[in-house]
Amino acid sequence: MTTATDELLTVPEVMARLRLGRSTVYDLIRSHRLVSITVGRARRIPRSALREFIADQIGEAA
């Protein structure tokens, strides 16, 4: 069973998956290329938004 916490990734988790630095991930968020939400003071990236970002990057590269 999938829980809400499985669907939301932290910035460090996204950094690890994309093999990018912290500032690059936050730049992607600021530029609205990577969708994120704020829960209290915590920034979270929906797993579906990460998949969409990767698909967009693959589409641009083709």
C-alpha positions in Angstrom: 0.0 0.0 0.0 1.3 3.5 -0.9 1.2 6.2 1.7 1.3 9.9 1.3 4.9 10.1 2.4 5.8 7.6 -0.3 4.4 10.0 -2.9 6.3 13.1 -1.7 10.0 13.3 -2.0 12.4 15.5 -0.1 14.9 17.8 -1.8 17.8 15.5 -0.8 15.9 12.5 -2.3 15.4 14.4 -5.6 19.1 15.4 -5.5 20.1 11.8 -5.3 17.7 10.6 -8.0 18.8 13.3 -10.5 22.4 13.4 -9.3 22.2 17.2 -9.0 23.3 19.6 -6.4 21.0 21.3 -3.9 21.1 24.7 -5.5 20.3 23.2 -8.9 17.2 21.5 -7.6 16.0 24.7 -5.9 16.7 26.6 -9.2 14.4 24.1 -11.0 11.8 24.6 -8.4 12.1 28.4 -8.5 11.8 28.4 -12.3 8.7 26.2 -12.1 10.4 23.4 -14.2 10.0 21.1 -11.2 6.7 21.3 -9.3 6.9 21.3 -5.5 4.6 21.9 -2.5 5.3 23.4 0.9 4.1 21.5 3.9 4.6 23.7 6.9 8.2 24.8 6.4 9.2 21.7 4.4 9.5 21.6 0.7 8.3 18.4 -1.0 8.3 17.2 -4.6 5.5 14.9 -5.7 6.9 11.7 -7.2 4.6 12.3 -10.3 6.2 15.8 -10.8 9.7 14.2 -10.8 8.6 11.6 -13.4 7.1 14.4 -15.5 10.3 16.5 -15.3 12.4 13.6 -16.4 10.0 12.8 -19.3 10.2 16.5 -20.4 14.0 16.4 -20.3 14.0 13.2 -22.4 11.6 14.8 -24.9 13.8 18.0 -25.2 16.9 15.9 -25.8 15.3 13.9 -28.6 
